[in-house]
Amino acid sequence: LFQKWVESEEPGRSSRFSELIAVGDELAASWSGSNLASLYEKTDRYLECLTRILNEAGIDYFPRGFSEIDRWARSNGCRVKPTGAGGGDMLLLIGDAPLEERQELVVTTMIDFHE
């Protein structure tokens, strides 16, 4: 479905897809050496581009409950990003949220953004 959307001749699609790739590259580069505010900004921009394209393409990508978890993360000064092998079936929480409130979300990593 997504490939069909990208390859269609509709004006502007190619440039919107190129924008998504560029924003995604910026986000990927920001994981190393960026401050948290910059990472949040790039995550927001990526999600805006991704959401716009997915809506245009009619693709249901975000996992069930994403909106609720996104609101919770933002209310705690954090961000959440869908991830997974092409299906967005997992969420990556960025920041220090009170995880004791949402134990169902916890899979710990060893990344410390405060160093």
C-alpha positions in Angstrom: 0.0 0.0 0.0 2.7 2.5 1.0 4.8 1.7 -2.1 1.8 2.2 -4.3 1.1 5.6 -2.7 4.8 6.7 -3.2 4.8 5.6 -6.8 1.5 7.3 -7.8 1.7 10.2 -10.1 -0.3 12.5 -7.8 1.4 15.9 -7.6 3.4 16.5 -4.3 3.6 12.9 -3.2 7.2 12.5 -4.2 8.2 15.7 -2.4 6.3 14.7 0.8 8.0 11.3 0.8 11.4 13.0 0.3 10.6 15.3 3.2 9.8 12.2 5.4 13.1 10.6 4.5 15.0 13.8 5.3 13.3 14.3 8.6 13.8 10.6 9.5 17.5 11.0 8.7 17.7 14.1 10.9 15.9 12.2 13.7 18.3 9.2 13.4 21.3 11.5 13.5 20.0 13.2 16.6 20.1 10.1 18.8 23.8 10.5 19.3 24.9 13.8 20.8 21.7 15.7 20.7 20.1 17.3 23.7 16.6 16.1 24.7 14.8 19.2 23.5 16.3 18.8 20.0 15.4 15.1 20.0 11.8 15.9 21.0 11.6 18.6 18.2 12.8 16.1 15.6 10.5 13.4 16.9 7.5 15.7 16.7 8.4 16.8 13.1 8.9 13.2 12.0 5.6 12.1 13.5 3.8 15.0 11.8 5.2 14.1 8.4 4.6 10.4 9.0 1.0 10.9 10.1 0.2 13.1 7.2 1.5 10.6 4.7 -0.1 7.6 6.3 -3.5 9.4 6.4 -3.2 10.3 2.7 -2.3 6.7 1.9 -5.1 5.3 4.0 -2.7 3.1 6.1 -3.5 2.2 9.7 0.0 2.1 11.2 -0.1 3.3 14.8 -0.6 0.6 17.3 -3.8 0.4 19.3 -3.6 2.8 22.2 -0.9 5.0 20.7 -2.9 8.3 21.1 -3.6 7.6 24.8 0.1 6.7 25.5 1.3 9.7 23.4 -1.0 12.1 25.5 0.3 10.5 28.7 4.0 10.8 27.6 3.5 14.4 26.5 1.7 15.3 29.8 4.9 14.1 31.6 7.3 16.1 29.3 8.2 13.1 27.2 7.7 11.7 23.7 6.7 8.4 22.3 7.5 7.1 18.8 6.2 4.0 17.1 8.8 1.5 16.1 9.1 -2.1 14.9 9.8 -4.0 11.8 7.6 -1.9 9.5 4.5 -2.3 11.4 4.8 0.2 14.3 3.9 -2.6 16.7 6.1 -1.2 19.5 6.5 2.2 21.1 9.7 3.9 22.1 9.4 6.2 25.1 11.8 9.1 25.1 12.4 10.9 28.4 11.9 10.3 32.1 8.2 9.5 32.5 6.8 8.1 35.8 6.8 4.5 34.5 5.3 3.3 37.8 2.0 4.7 36.4 2.2 2.5 33.2 4.1 -0.7 34.1 2.6 -2.4 31.0 4.9 -0.2 28.9 8.2 -1.0 30.5 11.0 -2.7 28.6 14.2 -1.2 30.0 17.3 -0.2 28.1 20.7 0.9 29.1 20.6 4.4 27.4 21.1 7.4 29.6 20.3 10.7 28.0 21.5 12.7 31.0 25.2 12.1 30.6 
